[in-house]
Amino acid sequence: MNPDSEQHISMDIADRDVFSFGGNAIEIRTAPSGSFINVENEIVDRADFHGSPLVDHAIRFGTTFTGLIGTHTGPWNIDELPSHGIVVLEHHFADARMLMGAVNSLAQRIIANPSLYDDKGVAAEYYELAKAGYDLLLRHQGEFGFHNGGVPVSLERAGLVSTRLAKGLSKDVEVPGEQRVVTKRTQLRGDKQTDLSVTVKWRDRAGIPNQIGGRVVELADFVNPASGASGAAFVIAAHVEGAPVSTVNHRSISLTRQGVRFARLALGQMGVETTFYSVGECNMLNNHYYLASPDRAVGDAGHILRHFLPSDYQQ
């Protein structure tokens, strides 16, 4: 669909649905077929919204995720997690722990000097760490019953890079059956700073029911989940499009304990099964929902991995 040839409407006149997600009331605005919602004037910080403001859905989660902010130390029995479909490699292997330490060390440098997000050498170092992490996941997946199964769903931007690394592929390879979905976590006007909203734009909206409806999907991203808002937005938007997914298999370099707990609860209430397979973990989120642990930070993975997007990528 070409945005320039379609009708653009304001968010307040888009179709509106309200329903419960994880016990919280959320609002989703959906553009009618043949149109896009223009969120240009609804975004608090346009400079932080990379890409087109023309979207298919805008989801206001409100305070849904605020309880995940801070440090979470609740029940997390690493010996029992695999039996529940949750595997974190650094619980089991020294090389995974070492890799997460290296990611943290580089991330701390970048956080302290944001100009390094534009440094090609630093970006290449970050990419190689990501590749090493996904290689570890591939190497050990059989030991825990995980495999590269399901429809590959890439949440743009970083998800495009992660999907290829997760399958052991180079950055420009065309992935069979890949579904590209543009998700942007943002703050909309009228929201509090800790409220979360996510916009969703399908690359092939008309084909979604046949491509993912009732299917198992694999969602590879560098951090998956942190809060889990982007993945949740994808699942909710698919549901609204009449294409509810049956299972989401998460695969990542890092995740958060609180994100896993909440995603499993909230998606489970929608009838969606979940698994989580990651190299490392973190249990701290700051007020912007970024990993904040002094020894497990990752920085803005999407911003630095943009240097390695497939050559056919278009915003």
CORKA-V164983 format. One record per residue. N is the residue number from 1. OMEGA is omega as a letter, one per 40 degrees, with the letter a starting at -180 (none if undefined). D_CENTER is the distance of its C-alpha to the mean C-alpha in Angstrom with 2 decimals. Layout:
BEGIN
n/omega/d_center
N/OMEGA/D_CENTER
N/OMEGA/D_CENTER
END
This chain:
BEGIN
n/omega/d_center
1/i/23.38
2/a/24.78
3/a/23.87
4/a/27.28
5/a/29.10
6/i/27.46
7/i/28.25
8/a/26.27
9/i/26.43
10/a/25.73
11/a/23.23
12/i/26.15
13/i/27.70
14/i/24.67
15/a/24.69
16/i/23.70
17/i/22.58
18/i/22.36
19/a/21.48
20/i/20.57
21/a/17.19
22/a/17.72
23/a/21.12
24/i/20.13
25/i/21.17
26/i/18.56
27/i/19.45
28/i/18.06
29/a/19.91
30/i/20.15
31/i/22.10
32/i/25.02
33/i/25.27
34/a/26.43
35/i/25.00
36/i/22.11
37/i/21.45
38/a/22.18
39/a/20.32
40/a/22.07
41/i/24.35
42/a/21.96
43/i/19.68
44/a/20.97
45/a/20.03
46/a/20.09
47/a/20.11
48/a/16.59
49/a/15.33
50/i/15.16
51/a/16.34
52/i/18.26
53/i/18.59
54/a/19.54
55/i/17.03
56/a/17.44
57/i/16.04
58/a/15.71
59/i/14.67
60/i/16.33
61/i/15.14
62/a/17.91
63/a/18.50
64/a/16.37
65/a/14.36
66/i/17.25
67/i/18.58
68/a/15.77
69/i/17.05
70/a/19.48
71/a/20.37
72/a/20.15
73/a/22.78
74/a/23.32
75/a/24.06
76/a/22.17
77/a/24.68
78/i/23.44
79/a/26.22
80/a/25.24
81/a/21.44
82/i/21.72
83/i/23.89
84/i/21.14
85/i/18.57
86/a/16.96
87/i/17.76
88/a/17.28
89/a/19.48
90/i/20.76
91/a/22.47
92/a/24.55
93/a/25.00
94/a/26.37
95/i/24.88
96/i/21.32
97/i/22.42
98/a/24.02
99/i/21.01
100/i/18.86
101/i/21.89
102/i/21.96
103/i/18.33
104/a/19.21
105/i/22.48
106/a/21.14
107/a/18.40
108/i/21.23
109/a/23.31
110/i/20.78
111/a/20.16
112/a/23.96
113/a/24.48
114/i/21.75
115/i/23.94
116/i/22.75
117/a/19.48
118/a/21.97
119/a/23.91
120/i/23.66
121/i/25.11
122/i/22.69
123/i/19.74
124/i/21.40
125/i/21.78
126/i/18.09
127/a/17.34
128/i/20.05
129/i/18.67
130/i/15.32
131/i/17.57
132/i/19.69
133/i/16.92
134/i/15.82
135/i/19.57
136/i/20.09
137/i/17.65
138/a/19.61
139/a/22.87
140/a/22.51
141/a/20.66
142/a/24.03
143/a/25.21
144/i/22.69
145/i/22.68
146/i/19.29
147/i/19.30
148/a/17.44
149/i/17.87
150/i/16.49
151/i/15.40
152/i/12.92
153/a/10.06
154/i/8.51
155/a/6.03
156/e/8.50
157/a/9.46
158/a/8.36
159/i/7.16
160/i/10.84
161/a/12.13
162/i/10.33
163/a/11.48
164/i/14.91
165/a/15.16
166/i/14.13
167/i/17.08
168/a/19.36
169/i/19.68
170/a/20.51
171/a/18.43
172/a/20.47
173/i/20.85
174/a/20.33
175/a/18.31
176/i/20.25
177/a/18.64
178/i/15.31
179/a/13.70
180/a/12.10
181/i/10.30
182/i/10.12
183/i/7.92
184/i/9.38
185/a/9.36
186/i/13.12
187/i/16.38
188/a/18.86
189/a/22.57
190/i/24.08
191/i/21.11
192/a/21.63
193/a/19.84
194/i/17.86
195/i/17.03
196/i/13.56
197/i/13.29
198/i/10.74
199/a/12.22
200/i/11.64
201/i/13.78
202/i/14.68
203/i/16.29
204/a/18.65
205/a/18.91
206/a/22.27
207/a/21.26
208/a/18.33
209/a/20.73
210/a/22.25
211/a/19.24
212/a/16.98
213/i/19.28
214/a/20.20
215/i/18.40
216/i/16.46
217/i/13.12
218/a/11.36
219/i/7.62
220/i/7.73
221/a/5.65
222/i/7.80
223/a/6.77
224/e/5.51
225/i/6.35
226/i/7.88
227/a/8.94
228/a/6.62
229/a/7.31
230/i/4.76
231/i/5.00
232/i/8.48
233/i/9.18
234/a/8.84
235/a/11.10
236/i/13.37
237/i/13.86
238/i/14.74
239/a/17.09
240/i/18.73
241/a/19.25
242/a/21.14
243/a/18.77
244/i/17.59
245/a/15.86
246/a/17.69
247/i/15.36
248/i/11.74
249/a/12.01
250/i/9.17
251/a/10.11
252/i/9.40
253/i/11.72
254/i/11.21
255/i/10.28
256/i/12.20
257/a/15.04
258/i/14.76
259/i/11.13
260/a/12.33
261/a/15.47
262/i/14.24
263/i/11.68
264/i/14.60
265/a/17.04
266/i/15.53
267/i/14.27
268/i/17.55
269/i/19.49
270/a/18.25
271/a/19.59
272/i/16.36
273/a/16.70
274/i/14.07
275/a/14.27
276/a/12.60
277/a/13.73
278/i/13.25
279/a/15.67
280/a/15.73
281/i/15.01
282/i/15.47
283/a/16.91
284/i/17.02
285/i/15.00
286/a/16.91
287/i/17.52
288/i/14.77
289/i/12.17
290/i/12.20
291/a/13.40
292/a/17.13
293/i/19.03
294/i/21.94
295/i/21.46
296/i/17.73
297/i/16.26
298/a/13.95
299/i/14.33
300/a/12.11
301/a/10.80
302/a/9.68
303/a/13.19
304/i/15.10
305/i/13.67
306/i/14.57
307/a/17.99
308/i/17.14
309/i/15.69
310/a/17.74
311/i/21.05
312/a/20.69
313/i/17.67
314/i/18.62
315/none/17.05
END
